[in-house]
C-alpha cells in the first residue's frame, strides 16, 4: 500500500465523489433551462417526462458516485487496511446497496413516467376521442397503476435480498380472497360500472327512469355509482349494481324527441269533419310558433271510440325533449280549447240519459 497522502485509489475516489456531485449539479442547472418547460402543462410529453425524472437521476448519480468511491478505497480509518473477508464484505455490501438504489430509482421513475403519460393522455387525447369510455378509465388507472408499480418494486426488493416471493404471492392470493369477500359490494359496483360504461347506453345529460320510479338527468356515471339529478333538483346516487339489474328507460336515446298523446272528446251532436279540420288547423299553427315542438314532425289526429258522453279523439305530437313535453302538452290543450270556443264545439260533461217507462 502506498503512503496515505499519495494513495491513487483515494484520489480516484475523491474524483468520483466530486464528479458525481458535478454531474448532479449539471442536471440541476440543465433542469432550470431545459426541463423547466416540463413544468408547463402544455409542454410536450418528452419534456414533462424529463422534468419528472430529474430528481431521481440526481439522487442516483450522487449516491452511485459515493458508493463507487468507497469500493476503491482500501482505507476505512487511518491506516487500517481491509483485506480478505473484510474487503469482500465491504464490496458485497456496496454492491447490494447499489442494487437497492437501482431498484428504488427505477420503481420511482417508472411510476412517474406512467403518471405523466396518463396525465398527458387525459389532457391531449381524451378531448379528441369520440367515445367517453376512456374518460372514465383514465382517472382510476392514475390511482391504481402507481400502487401496482410500487408493490412490484417491493416484491423485486424482497427477491433481491433472497426472500422467496412465491409464498408471499400465495399469501396475497389467500388474503385477496378474504379482501374480495369483504369488499364484494364495492367490486360488484365496480364491475357493474364497467358494464354500464362499456355498453354506452347512458351518458351525462340523458333523462332516464329506473324501475321503481326514480327519474332524473344523469349527472355522471362513475365506477361505484351513477349520479342522477331528479325533477326537484336533488342529487340521487344509485349503486351501479342496482343500475345493471334494473330496467332503465332512457328518454334521450336514440334521440331526445319524445312522443306525447292527448285524449279528449266532443259531443255526439258535433260535426266530426268540422272537429277534425279545426284541430288539425290549430296544431299546424302551433307548429310555427311553439319552441317545444321537435323538428321535422307532423301532428296526427284521429277519433278513437264512442264514449259514454262524447266521441273521443286523440292528438299525437312530438316534443323536442322530455322537459319540453309538459309545456307542449299545455300549449296544445289551451290552443284546442280556444279553437273549440271560437267554433262553438262542445265537450260534454259526463251525462246520463234516464228513460222512464
Steps between C-alpha positions, in 0.01 A plus 500: 500500500630846418520794739161643601576840356577362156248214487378487141185312601414779742549761230284308255234455767497869576478575129203264471322674785573844358408385150166360613417826677604698193284279279207546737560875499501500120167318501360763734632785285378338181168443672468872566538576130381195310281298733310805627283469190369183659339705777258634244197274461503578128857373458573202280495153650880457483563832678262405779657156540848656511390751763351231724807274468745773597469441875551121495795537259672756725468268800620204294819670381591641843449173689661293222810719499530469877462120489748458214754714684471282811553187293842630392622588848724265693485729803209532741665703772859605530735227372255212552514280190205280401613163376351160440153445642469860621570631153251256350236598758541868413477439126196274541328757722568779253375286211180414688446865590548603137256229388239629746560851368445387141174319585367797700594755232353287221177448695461872572591593142260251342220618730564861405518421128168316521333785689636763260387299197147450635476867595618603153262252336202628701571861398612455140328190366177452696347819363550376144351153541135438416442241771461594865626163626863613528382810690383264774790253478792742536424651848487158676813389315685810624428388857544124459811471279744676741388266779559196279841629390616559859373157606697340217804703603464380860476138382810552286687629805398196702617272221827694478567433868443129449146470629279257311205697372296191408363457857433874507305480177310199632424692819385795295271264310338371818485849644358622172212256531424628850523860385281424199232355728523804726468747214256298293245785477771739383627251242146434386447872444840525327429227245144624452645845434731345242198342334305828499797695361599253229143451381465874442123502552521787750685827483501825692192713434266211413160493667429150630246313706606206714275213589342604828409855399827694527526759221759763426789626291827305506765720662784249479567130457782390729656170597303464822176686440295698252396850605155621394350847548127452549213735410526672839871575439612242755807284437423128514786247517410157364745208542608366164405148603140618531526679165622181332216293645217748440295587195616847394309717254711760322275777369791652307592191302508445208396868480378768739160549333217347703146415394201643684141381480194704598149355511169683520154493342223706340124482533311253283314790339818652350604473136805273518645628171489852640662382824783328311571803280495732801745289702741445210506870411565585864790255521654632178491853640662374818785345300610842375494680835596246767864453601421167664413306183756257357646576159367321192186377670135510398207479744243225461135485594234230505174390662537202729165387645140574589519604862228528761454874446727592205653364185859471614804604297876500539775747410855381437798737488876496565674727751868580460588337836355369822484833682340672198226235482318646801495851357397377155213298644378812682526706179298242303222487759470879515510541122239229429273627778521855361421378145201298624365808679528709183330234286236416762612138527385341825680258728230341712513443870427140596125456453244224540170472310220362716200346318178460699249236409 
